[in-house]
Amino acid sequence: MPTSSSTSSANPSSDFEEASMTRIAFIGLGNMGGGMAANQAKAGREVMAFDLSPAALDKAAAAGCGKAASVAEAVQSADAVITMLPAGPHVRQVYAEQILPNAPTSALLIDCSTIDVESARAVAAQANAGGFRFADAPVSGGTAAAEAGTLAFMVGCDEADFPAVEDAIKPMSRVTFRAGDHGAGQAAKICNNMVLGISMIGVCEALALAEKLGLDPAKFHEISSQSSGQCWSLTSYCPWPGPVPTAPSNRGYEGGFATAMMLKDLKLAQEAAAKAGAATPLGASAEGLYALFDRLGGGGKDFSAILEMLRGRSVQPG
C-alpha cells in the first residue's frame, strides 16, 4: 500500500528530549500495551495508565506509570490518549462511553489496537464530530518490539495531524508510516499480517519437507536465506530452532506473536476482503490452517509453532 509519508524514530533512552505532549493516558496494558506504556514513562512523560487487570496496573506502576482508577480519571487531563484494546467492539465502547465524554477536546486520540477498518472509521467520525483529532495506528513487531520501543506504526489520520501523532508515539516506535486517511492504518496492518501469515506457512512447509527428504533444516535455512526463498519469516523469525537465536522457536514457541492473535488478524483480512470483493485464496487457506492449529491447542503458542502441526507432531498448549 502506498504511504503518504514516513519517518524513522530513535529508540527511547534516558536522554529522550521532552516532547510537546507530556501527559499521556494509556488504556490497555496487555502483552503489547504494558511495554508500550513503560516506554512512554521511560521517555520522561507523565503516564496515567488504566487496565481492568490489577496485576497489569501494578506492573505499569513499577515501570513508572501512574495508576488510574478508571478510564475517565486517566484521560481527564491528557495531552494524548493511547489505547491498545482487544477488538473493534471494545474500541467503540471505550471511546463512546468513557474517552470522548471525559477527555479534553485538545487531546490527541490514538488507537493502536488491531481492529476492522469499519470500526476505525466509525470511531474517527465520532471523535471528529466531538471536536477531537483521531488516528488509527496499529503496530507490527510483537511483544519484544513493544518492550524495546522498536515497533512499526501504520497510521491512518488527517495529514495535518500526522506530525502530532508521530510525536506522541515516538518513544514506542522504530518507524512510523502515514498510510493514508482514517482506516488506512488498519488496512495496512491487516494486509501486512496476511502476508506474514501466508509466508510463515510457506517457510514451515518447506522446512518440514526438507526434514522428510533428509536435508538438514538448518542447512536448508542457510541456503534459502541466500537464495530466492529468502523472506522475513525465514531469516528473522525462523520457525526451526537454532538458526535465529532470538526467534520464539528457541524458547518452546513461547512469547512472540500468539497464534490466536494471528488468527484474529487473518479473520479481519477475510472479512475485509469479502466486503471489498477482493480475491484472497491464500489468505483464506492460511486462516483455515491457523484455525485448525488453534483448535489443536496451539492458540497460546507463537504463530511460527504451526511448524509442529505440519511436521505431524502433537501440540502442547501454550
VOBA-1610 file (N, C-alpha, C; in pm, whole numbers, padded with zeros to 5 digits, always signed):
BEGIN
Met+00084-00120+00000Met+00000+00000+00000Met+00087+00124+00000Pro+00062+00220-00084Pro+00143+00343-00087Pro+00130+00417+00044Thr+00235+00483+00085Thr+00232+00562+00206Thr+00250+00708+00173Ser+00182+00793+00250Ser+00190+00937+00222Ser+00318+00997+00276Ser+00364+00941+00389Ser+00490+00989+00445Ser+00539+00887+00544Ser+00667+00894+00575Ser+00722+00802+00674Ser+00843+00866+00738Thr+00877+00812+00853Thr+00994+00862+00923Thr+01045+00755+01016Ser+01172+00757+01044Ser+01228+00665+01140Ser+01247+00736+01272Ser+01223+00662+01381Ser+01235+00720+01514Ser+01343+00647+01591Ala+01418+00718+01670Ala+01521+00657+01753Ala+01457+00581+01866Asn+01528+00484+01919Asn+01478+00411+02034Asn+01472+00503+02155Pro+01381+00473+02251Pro+01373+00556+02369Pro+01500+00543+02451Ser+01539+00649+02516Ser+01657+00646+02602Ser+01640+00750+02710Ser+01733+00747+02803Ser+01724+00838+02917Ser+01737+00983+02876Asp+01800+01006+02761Asp+01816+01145+02718Asp+01713+01184+02613Phe+01601+01110+02608Phe+01493+01144+02514Phe+01446+01286+02541Glu+01442+01367+02436Glu+01405+01506+02453Glu+01258+01518+02489Glu+01227+01603+02581Glu+01089+01622+02622Glu+01008+01676+02506Ala+00898+01605+02476Ala+00814+01643+02363Ala+00704+01734+02409Ser+00632+01788+02311Ser+00524+01881+02343Ser+00411+01811+02416Met+00395+01681+02391Met+00291+01606+02459Met+00353+01531+02576Thr+00331+01581+02695Thr+00397+01523+02812Thr+00302+01444+02902Arg+00171+01465+02888Arg+00075+01391+02970Arg+00003+01289+02881Ile+00033+01162+02908Ile-00019+01052+02826Ile-00115+00967+02909Ala-00233+00945+02856Ala-00324+00846+02914Ala-00309+00719+02832Phe-00282+00607+02898Phe-00263+00481+02826Phe-00366+00381+02876Ile-00452+00336+02786Ile-00561+00246+02820Ile-00539+00111+02754Gly-00522+00007+02836Gly-00499-00127+02784Gly-00354-00169+02801Leu-00327-00251+02904Leu-00189-00283+02943Leu-00159-00431+02930Gly-00206-00491+02822Gly-00182-00633+02798Gly-00040-00660+02753Asn-00021-00770+02681Asn+00114-00810+02638Asn+00184-00702+02557Met+00110-00628+02477Met+00168-00521+02397Met+00162-00388+02471Gly+00047-00354+02525Gly+00028-00223+02586Gly+00117-00198+02706Gly+00146-00302+02783Gly+00230-00283+02901Gly+00367-00229+02866Gly+00432-00291+02767Gly+00564-00244+02726Gly+00559-00107+02661Met+00454-00081+02586Met+00439+00049+02520Met+00424+00161+02621Ala+00340+00140+02723Ala+00321+00240+02827Ala+00450+00264+02903Ala+00523+00155+02930Ala+00650+00168+03003Ala+00749+00255+02926Asn+00752+00243+02794Asn+00844+00325+02715Asn+00804+00472+02713Gln+00674+00499+02722Gln+00631+00638+02738Gln+00686+00696+02869Ala+00679+00616+02976Ala+00730+00663+03105Ala+00882+00678+03101Lys+00953+00584+03035Lys+01098+00593+03024Lys+01141+00719+02951Ala+01055+00768+02862Ala+01086+00889+02786Ala+01065+01016+02868Gly+01025+01001+02993Gly+01007+01115+03081Gly+00868+01175+03077Arg+00776+01105+03017Arg+00639+01156+03010Arg+00558+01113+03132Glu+00460+01192+03164Glu+00372+01161+03276Glu+00260+01071+03223Val+00263+00945+03261Val+00170+00845+03208Val+00069+00806+03314Met-00058+00825+03283Met-00166+00773+03365Met-00224+00652+03294Ala-00211+00536+03356Ala-00247+00411+03291Ala-00369+00348+03354Phe-00444+00274+03270Phe-00559+00200+03323Phe-00574+00068+03249Asp-00608-00033+03328Asp-00641-00164+03274Asp-00735-00231+03373Leu-00817-00321+03325Leu-00907-00395+03414Leu-00832-00493+03503Ser-00710-00527+03466Ser-00629-00621+03544Ser-00545-00548+03649Pro-00567-00574+03778Pro-00483-00512+03882Pro-00336-00548+03866Ala-00307-00671+03822Ala-00167-00712+03805Ala-00100-00630+03694Ala-00173-00605+03587Ala-00118-00524+03477Ala-00093-00381+03524Leu-00184-00329+03605Leu-00167-00193+03658Leu-00046-00186+03751Asp-00028-00287+03833Asp+00088-00289+03924Asp+00218-00294+03845Lys+00220-00372+03738Lys+00340-00381+03655Lys+00370-00247+03589Ala+00265-00179+03543Ala+00284-00047+03482Ala+00336+00053+03585Ala+00285+00045+03707Ala+00331+00135+03813Ala+00479+00112+03843Ala+00520-00015+03842Ala+00660-00046+03867Ala+00750+00008+03756Ala+00692+00029+03638Ala+00768+00084+03524Ala+00763+00236+03519Gly+00698+00297+03617Gly+00696+00443+03625Gly+00567+00510+03586Cys+00462+00433+03561Cys+00333+00491+03524Cys+00248+00517+03648Gly+00160+00614+03638Gly+00061+00636+03743Gly-00056+00542+03722Lys-00122+00503+03831Lys-00236+00413+03823Lys-00365+00493+03834Ala-00447+00483+03732Ala-00578+00548+03735Ala-00683+00447+03778Ala-00786+00496+03845Ala-00893+00408+03893Ala-00996+00380+03785Ser-00992+00457+03677Ser-01089+00439+03568Ser-01033+00503+03441Val-01097+00473+03330Val-01060+00539+03205Val-01084+00688+03216Ala-01197+00726+03275Ala-01231+00867+03288Ala-01123+00943+03365Glu-01073+00885+03471Glu-00968+00951+03550Glu-00839+00960+03469Ala-00807+00855+03394Ala-00682+00853+03317Ala-00678+00962+03211Val-00791+00989+03147Val-00791+01078+03030Val-00823+01223+03062Gln-00863+01255+03184Gln-00922+01386+03212Gln-00830+01504+03189Ser-00698+01484+03198Ser-00607+01597+03173Ser-00498+01559+03074Ala-00525+01465+02986Ala-00423+01412+02894Ala-00398+01503+02775Asp-00273+01508+02732Asp-00238+01570+02604Asp-00265+01471+02490Ala-00245+01343+02519Ala-00271+01238+02422Ala-00327+01116+02493Val-00422+01050+02429Val-00480+00927+02480Val-00443+00815+02384Ile-00379+00710+02436Ile-00338+00597+02354Ile-00412+00473+02404Thr-00476+00403+02315Thr-00550+00283+02353Thr-00492+00160+02281Met-00491+00047+02353Met-00449-00081+02298Met-00545-00185+02352Leu-00652-00211+02275Leu-00765-00291+02321Leu-00783-00414+02233Pro-00859-00514+02281Pro-00865-00643+02212Pro-00930-00643+02074Ala-01042-00573+02056Ala-01117-00585+01931Ala-01203-00462+01907Gly-01263-00455+01787Gly-01343-00341+01747Gly-01453-00303+01845Pro-01534-00397+01893Pro-01640-00361+01987Pro-01588-00294+02114His-01472-00338+02163His-01413-00276+02282His-01373-00131+02252Val-01313-00110+02135Val-01270+00024+02097Val-01391+00116+02085Arg-01492+00071+02016Arg-01613+00152+02000Arg-01672+00190+02136Gln-01683+00093+02225Gln-01747+00118+02354Gln-01665+00210+02442Val-01534+00183+02451Val-01449+00264+02540Val-01444+00409+02493Tyr-01436+00431+02362Tyr-01432+00569+02313Tyr-01567+00638+02333Ala-01675+00570+02299Ala-01807+00633+02306Ala-01850+00661+02449Glu-01822+00569+02540Glu-01875+00578+02675Glu-01779+00640+02777Gln-01648+00635+02749Gln-01554+00677+02854Gln-01453+00782+02809Ile-01400+00769+02688Ile-01296+00864+02646Ile-01356+00994+02595Leu-01444+00988+02499Leu-01498+01111+02440Leu-01574+01198+02540Pro-01648+01140+02634Pro-01717+01227+02731Pro-01626+01289+02837Asn-01503+01236+02853Asn-01421+01279+02966Asn-01287+01343+02929Ala-01236+01318+02810Ala-01107+01376+02772Ala-01126+01520+02725Pro-01026+01606+02745Pro-01035+01742+02689Pro-01028+01734+02537Thr-01102+01820+02468Thr-01104+01813+02322Thr-00968+01847+02260Ser-00879+01903+02340Ser-00744+01931+02290Ser-00659+01803+02282Ala-00704+01696+02347Ala-00626+01572+02350Ala-00626+01504+02213Leu-00512+01453+02175Leu-00499+01374+02054Leu-00532+01230+02088Leu-00622+01168+02014Leu-00667+01032+02041Leu-00602+00937+01940Ile-00535+00834+01992Ile-00463+00739+01906Ile-00500+00597+01948Asp-00561+00523+01857Asp-00594+00384+01886Asp-00494+00293+01818Cys-00420+00216+01899Cys-00318+00126+01845Cys-00367-00018+01837Ser-00492-00043+01869Ser-00549-00177+01858Ser-00551-00221+01712Thr-00557-00351+01690Thr-00580-00403+01556Thr-00727-00441+01545Ile-00802-00365+01466Ile-00946-00384+01455Ile-00987-00373+01309Asp-01116-00391+01282Asp-01164-00381+01146Asp-01166-00235+01100Val-01151-00216+00971Val-01144-00083+00912Val-01272-00005+00940Glu-01386-00070+00931Glu-01514-00003+00953Glu-01523+00056+01093Ser-01480-00019+01194Ser-01483+00033+01331Ser-01390+00152+01348Ala-01271+00143+01287Ala-01175+00254+01296Ala-01234+00381+01238Arg-01300+00370+01124Arg-01358+00488+01060Arg-01478+00540+01139Ala-01554+00450+01199Ala-01670+00493+01278Ala-01625+00570+01401Val-01522+00521+01470Val-01471+00590+01589Val-01410+00724+01549Ala-01340+00727+01437Ala-01281+00853+01389Ala-01390+00956+01362Ala-01498+00914+01299Ala-01607+01007+01268Ala-01670+01060+01396Gln-01688+00972+01493Gln-01746+01014+01620Gln-01654+01110+01693Ala-01525+01080+01691Ala-01428+01168+01757Ala-01423+01304+01689Asn-01417+01304+01558Asn-01412+01431+01484Asn-01537+01514+01508Ala-01652+01448+01517Ala-01777+01520+01543Ala-01775+01586+01680Gly-01698+01529+01772Gly-01686+01587+01906Gly-01574+01688+01920Gly-01507+01718+01809Gly-01400+01817+01811Gly-01263+01761+01840Phe-01246+01630+01835Phe-01117+01566+01863Phe-01041+01535+01735Arg-00910+01526+01747Arg-00825+01469+01644Arg-00809+01320+01676Phe-00815+01235+01575Phe-00810+01091+01598Phe-00722+01024+01494Ala-00653+00917+01535Ala-00573+00837+01443Ala-00586+00690+01478Asp-00602+00606+01376Asp-00583+00462+01397Asp-00437+00434+01367Ala-00369+00364+01460Ala-00225+00345+01448Ala-00185+00207+01497Pro-00230+00102+01429Pro-00190-00033+01471Pro-00041-00053+01453Val+00011-00157+01518Val+00156-00177+01526Val+00196-00314+01473Ser+00323-00324+01439Ser+00383-00451+01398Ser+00516-00465+01472Gly+00545-00589+01514Gly+00673-00611+01580Gly+00666-00707+01697Gly+00548-00729+01754Gly+00535-00824+01863Gly+00577-00770+01997Thr+00572-00858+02097Thr+00596-00815+02235Thr+00740-00769+02258Ala+00836-00832+02191Ala+00975-00791+02209Ala+00996-00647+02163Ala+00937-00612+02050Ala+00950-00475+02000Ala+00871-00377+02085Ala+00758-00423+02141Ala+00681-00336+02231Ala+00764-00299+02353Glu+00837-00396+02406Glu+00921-00371+02523Glu+01044-00289+02489Ala+01098-00309+02369Ala+01220-00238+02329Ala+01193-00099+02273Gly+01066-00068+02243Gly+01036+00061+02182Gly+01072+00066+02035Thr+01061-00049+01967Thr+01102-00056+01826Thr+00989-00106+01736Leu+00867-00070+01769Leu+00752-00110+01689Leu+00746-00030+01558Ala+00680-00089+01460Ala+00645-00016+01337Ala+00499+00023+01347Phe+00470+00151+01325Phe+00334+00203+01334Phe+00281+00234+01195Met+00157+00195+01170Met+00088+00224+01045Met-00030+00315+01078Val-00024+00440+01036Val-00116+00542+01086Val-00217+00583+00979Gly-00343+00589+01020Gly-00448+00647+00939Gly-00499+00772+01008Cys-00481+00887+00946Cys-00522+01013+01010Cys-00527+01124+00906Asp-00582+01239+00946Asp-00573+01357+00862Asp-00426+01395+00847Glu-00387+01435+00728Glu-00246+01464+00703Glu-00191+01570+00798Ala-00273+01669+00831Ala-00228+01777+00919Ala-00199+01728+01060Asp-00260+01616+01099Asp-00242+01564+01235Asp-00123+01471+01247Phe-00065+01429+01136Phe+00040+01326+01143Phe+00162+01368+01225Pro+00214+01490+01214Pro+00330+01526+01297Pro+00302+01510+01447Ala+00182+01547+01491Ala+00148+01532+01633Ala+00137+01385+01672Val+00081+01303+01584Val+00072+01160+01611Val+00211+01100+01621Glu+00295+01137+01527Glu+00433+01087+01526Glu+00507+01125+01655Asp+00486+01246+01700Asp+00548+01292+01824Asp+00498+01212+01944Ala+00368+01186+01947Ala+00310+01116+02061Ala+00360+00973+02073Ile+00380+00905+01960Ile+00419+00765+01965Ile+00570+00742+01953Lys+00646+00848+01941Lys+00790+00836+01919Lys+00862+00746+02020Pro+00831+00751+02150Pro+00904+00664+02243Pro+00881+00515+02220Met+00781+00479+02143Met+00746+00339+02123Met+00785+00289+01984Ser+00838+00377+01900Ser+00847+00348+01757Ser+00989+00338+01703Arg+01007+00242+01611Arg+01127+00235+01529Arg+01104+00308+01398Val+00984+00292+01344Val+00948+00359+01220Val+00798+00384+01221Thr+00757+00498+01166Thr+00616+00535+01163Thr+00579+00577+01022Phe+00472+00518+00971Phe+00423+00550+00837Phe+00284+00612+00846Arg+00260+00713+00766Arg+00121+00755+00744Arg+00071+00679+00622Ala-00020+00585+00646Ala-00071+00501+00539Ala-00175+00573+00455Gly-00241+00673+00514Gly-00346+00746+00445Gly-00444+00803+00547Asp-00569+00820+00505Asp-00670+00878+00593Asp-00723+00773+00691His-00824+00812+00770His-00876+00724+00873His-00910+00586+00817Gly-00867+00483+00888Gly-00890+00346+00845Gly-00775+00287+00766Ala-00690+00372+00708Ala-00579+00322+00626Ala-00474+00250+00709Gly-00456+00293+00833Gly-00362+00222+00920Gly-00406+00079+00943Gln-00536+00060+00970Gln-00587-00075+00990Gln-00579-00157+00862Ala-00606-00094+00748Ala-00595-00165+00621Ala-00452-00214+00598Ala-00354-00129+00628Ala-00215-00167+00610Ala-00178-00282+00703Lys-00223-00274+00827Lys-00191-00380+00925Lys-00251-00512+00883Ile-00378-00512+00841Ile-00446-00634+00801Ile-00375-00698+00681Cys-00340-00617+00582Cys-00273-00669+00463Cys-00133-00721+00497Asn-00060-00646+00580Asn+00074-00688+00619Asn+00072-00822+00691Asn-00022-00839+00784Asn-00024-00963+00860Asn-00077-01080+00778Met-00155-01053+00675Met-00193-01160+00585Met-00070-01211+00510Val+00015-01119+00464Val+00142-01159+00401Val+00225-01243+00499Leu+00233-01197+00623Leu+00314-01266+00723Leu+00261-01406+00751Gly+00129-01418+00769Gly+00071-01549+00797Gly+00093-01647+00684Ile+00076-01599+00560Ile+00095-01685+00443Ile+00242-01726+00430Ser+00332-01630+00443Ser+00474-01660+00424Ser+00527-01754+00531Met+00478-01741+00654Met+00524-01830+00760Met+00483-01974+00732Ile+00361-01994+00683Ile+00319-02129+00648Ile+00407-02185+00537Gly+00440-02104+00437Gly+00527-02149+00330Gly+00663-02191+00381Val+00720-02112+00470Val+00850-02145+00529Val+00841-02275+00609Cys+00734-02288+00689Cys+00719-02409+00770Cys+00700-02533+00684Glu+00624-02522+00577Glu+00606-02636+00487Glu+00739-02677+00425Ala+00820-02578+00385Ala+00949-02608+00323Ala+01044-02674+00423Leu+01045-02627+00546Leu+01131-02688+00648Leu+01087-02830+00680Ala+00956-02851+00688Ala+00905-02986+00715Ala+00939-03080+00599Leu+00929-03031+00476Leu+00964-03112+00360Leu+01113-03142+00357Ala+01195-03043+00387Ala+01340-03064+00390Ala+01375-03176+00488Glu+01311-03173+00604Glu+01335-03277+00704Glu+01297-03414+00649Lys+01182-03426+00584Lys+01135-03553+00529Lys+01227-03604+00419Leu+01290-03513+00346Leu+01378-03551+00236Leu+01521-03579+00282Gly+01544-03570+00411Gly+01676-03599+00465Gly+01773-03482+00460Leu+01722-03364+00429Leu+01805-03243+00427Leu+01800-03177+00564Asp+01914-03147+00619Asp+01919-03080+00749Asp+01847-02946+00739Pro+01739-02924+00818Pro+01666-02797+00809Pro+01753-02674+00833Ala+01854-02688+00921Ala+01943-02575+00945Ala+02026-02544+00820Lys+02066-02649+00749Lys+02140-02627+00624Lys+02048-02567+00518Phe+01922-02614+00514Phe+01826-02554+00420Phe+01808-02406+00452His+01799-02371+00582His+01787-02230+00620His+01905-02150+00567Glu+02025-02204+00582Glu+02145-02133+00535Glu+02139-02109+00385Ile+02094-02210+00311Ile+02088-02199+00166Ile+01978-02104+00122Ser+01857-02127+00173Ser+01743-02047+00129Ser+01755-01901+00171Ser+01823-01876+00283Ser+01840-01739+00330Ser+01920-01655+00232Gln+01998-01722+00148Gln+02079-01651+00050Gln+02035-01683-00093Ser+01911-01733-00104Ser+01856-01767-00235Ser+01720-01701-00250Ser+01647-01740-00352Ser+01521-01671-00383Ser+01411-01697-00282Gly+01429-01793-00191Gly+01329-01818-00087Gly+01344-01728+00034Gln+01441-01638+00030Gln+01465-01551+00145Gln+01343-01466+00176Cys+01304-01460+00303Cys+01196-01373+00349Cys+01209-01355+00499Trp+01133-01260+00554Trp+01142-01228+00696Trp+01111-01349+00783Ser+01011-01426+00746Ser+00971-01543+00825Ser+01084-01645+00834Leu+01171-01649+00736Leu+01283-01742+00736Leu+01406-01686+00806Thr+01445-01564+00768Thr+01574-01512+00814Thr+01569-01435+00945Ser+01455-01378+00980Ser+01446-01300+01104Ser+01367-01371+01213Tyr+01283-01470+01174Tyr+01190-01529+01270Tyr+01180-01680+01246Cys+01293-01741+01215Cys+01294-01879+01170Cys+01217-01972+01265Pro+01121-02049+01212Pro+01043-02138+01298Pro+01118-02264+01341Trp+01232-02292+01279Trp+01312-02407+01320Trp+01414-02361+01426Pro+01423-02429+01539Pro+01516-02386+01645Pro+01661-02386+01595Gly+01734-02284+01637Gly+01877-02281+01610Gly+01925-02169+01523Pro+01880-02159+01397Pro+01941-02060+01305Pro+01925-01915+01347Val+01814-01880+01410Val+01792-01741+01454Val+01771-01744+01606Pro+01876-01719+01685Pro+01869-01737+01829Pro+01758-01658+01899Thr+01720-01543+01843Thr+01618-01460+01909Thr+01476-01504+01876Ala+01458-01599+01786Ala+01324-01640+01744Ala+01255-01722+01853Pro+01122-01713+01864Pro+01049-01791+01965Pro+01068-01941+01953Ser+01110-01991+01837Ser+01134-02134+01820Ser+01240-02186+01916Asn+01324-02097+01967Asn+01431-02137+02059Asn+01387-02134+02206Arg+01264-02097+02232Arg+01214-02098+02369Arg+01077-02166+02374Gly+01066-02274+02302Gly+00943-02352+02303Gly+00825-02279+02243Tyr+00851-02184+02156Tyr+00747-02104+02091Tyr+00664-02022+02191Glu+00724-01988+02301Glu+00658-01901+02399Glu+00692-01757+02368Gly+00600-01664+02405Gly+00621-01523+02376Gly+00598-01496+02227Gly+00646-01386+02180Gly+00628-01353+02038Gly+00486-01312+02006Phe+00433-01364+01895Phe+00301-01326+01846Phe+00213-01450+01847Ala+00117-01453+01938Ala+00037-01573+01961Ala-00043-01613+01837Thr-00057-01742+01819Thr-00137-01796+01710Thr-00279-01739+01712Ala-00337-01725+01830Ala-00473-01672+01840Ala-00482-01531+01785Met-00375-01452+01802Met-00374-01316+01750Met-00355-01315+01599Met-00271-01404+01547Met-00257-01416+01403Met-00390-01458+01341Leu-00459-01552+01405Leu-00588-01597+01354Leu-00688-01482+01353Lys-00686-01401+01457Lys-00774-01284+01461Lys-00747-01191+01343Asp-00620-01166+01314Asp-00586-01075+01205Asp-00623-01133+01069Leu-00606-01264+01053Leu-00644-01328+00927Leu-00795-01326+00908Lys-00869-01339+01015Lys-01015-01328+01007Lys-01055-01186+00965Leu-00988-01087+01022Leu-01015-00949+00982Leu-00986-00929+00834Ala-00879-00988+00787Ala-00843-00976+00646Ala-00950-01040+00558Gln-01000-01155+00598Gln-01102-01222+00518Gln-01235-01145+00520Glu-01268-01089+00635Glu-01390-01007+00643Glu-01378-00884+00553Ala-01261-00821+00556Ala-01238-00703+00472Ala-01241-00741+00325Ala-01182-00856+00290Ala-01179-00899+00152Ala-01320-00927+00101Ala-01403-00989+00186Ala-01541-01018+00146Ala-01618-00890+00119Lys-01600-00790+00205Lys-01670-00662+00188Lys-01621-00586+00065Ala-01491-00600+00036Ala-01432-00526-00077Ala-01443-00601-00209Gly-01484-00728-00202Gly-01491-00807-00323Gly-01354-00846-00376Ala-01257-00863-00286Ala-01120-00897-00325Ala-01099-01048-00316Ala-01021-01103-00409Ala-00989-01245-00408Ala-00862-01268-00326Thr-00873-01343-00217Thr-00757-01373-00131Thr-00756-01522-00097Pro-00737-01609-00196Pro-00743-01753-00169Pro-00635-01803-00075Leu-00514-01751-00086Leu-00408-01794+00006Leu-00436-01743+00148Gly-00491-01623+00159Gly-00529-01572+00290Gly-00634-01660+00354Ala-00731-01705+00274Ala-00835-01793+00326Ala-00777-01927+00370Ser-00683-01980+00292Ser-00619-02107+00330Ser-00538-02092+00458Ala-00468-01979+00471Ala-00389-01954+00591Ala-00481-01944+00713Glu-00593-01875+00699Glu-00687-01867+00811Glu-00733-02006+00853Gly-00765-02091+00755Gly-00811-02226+00787Gly-00706-02308+00859Leu-00581-02296+00817Leu-00473-02372+00882Leu-00448-02323+01024Tyr-00448-02192+01043Tyr-00427-02140+01179Tyr-00547-02170+01269Ala-00667-02174+01212Ala-00785-02212+01291Ala-00772-02356+01338Leu-00724-02445+01250Leu-00702-02584+01288Leu-00596-02594+01397Phe-00485-02522+01379Phe-00378-02524+01478Phe-00427-02473+01613Asp-00510-02370+01610Asp-00568-02316+01733Asp-00654-02422+01802Arg-00735-02492+01725Arg-00823-02596+01783Arg-00743-02712+01840Leu-00626-02735+01786Leu-00540-02843+01835Leu-00461-02804+01960Gly-00480-02681+02007Gly-00415-02638+02130Gly-00302-02539+02112Gly-00281-02491+01988Gly-00168-02401+01964Gly-00197-02254+01978Gly-00317-02217+02024Gly-00356-02077+02029Gly-00265-01988+02110Gly-00207-02041+02217Gly-00120-01961+02302Gly+00025-01961+02261Lys+00059-02047+02164Lys+00197-02053+02116Lys+00222-01946+02010Asp+00348-01912+01990Asp+00382-01823+01881Asp+00333-01883+01749Phe+00292-01798+01657Phe+00231-01848+01533Phe+00326-01934+01450Ser+00457-01918+01469Ser+00554-02000+01395Ser+00552-02146+01441Ala+00488-02172+01554Ala+00478-02309+01603Ala+00389-02396+01516Ile+00322-02338+01417Ile+00244-02418+01323Ile+00334-02519+01251Leu+00464-02496+01254Leu+00558-02593+01202Leu+00537-02729+01266Glu+00510-02732+01396Glu+00493-02858+01467Glu+00374-02936+01411Met+00266-02868+01381Met+00150-02934+01322Met+00184-02989+01184Leu+00257-02913+01106Leu+00292-02956+00971Leu+00393-03071+00972Arg+00466-03086+01082Arg+00557-03199+01097Arg+00484-03322+01153Gly+00356-03305+01185Gly+00279-03417+01238Gly+00304-03443+01384Arg+00354-03341+01455Arg+00383-03356+01597Arg+00268-03303+01680Ser+00250-03358+01800Ser+00146-03313+01889Ser+00180-03176+01942Val+00078-03097+01972Val+00097-02960+02017Val+00066-02952+02166Gln+00162-02904+02242Gln+00138-02880+02384Gln+00081-02739+02399Pro-00037-02725+02458Pro-00098-02591+02469Pro-00004-02491+02532Gly-00002-02369+02477Gly+00084-02263+02529Gly+00013-02179+02629
//
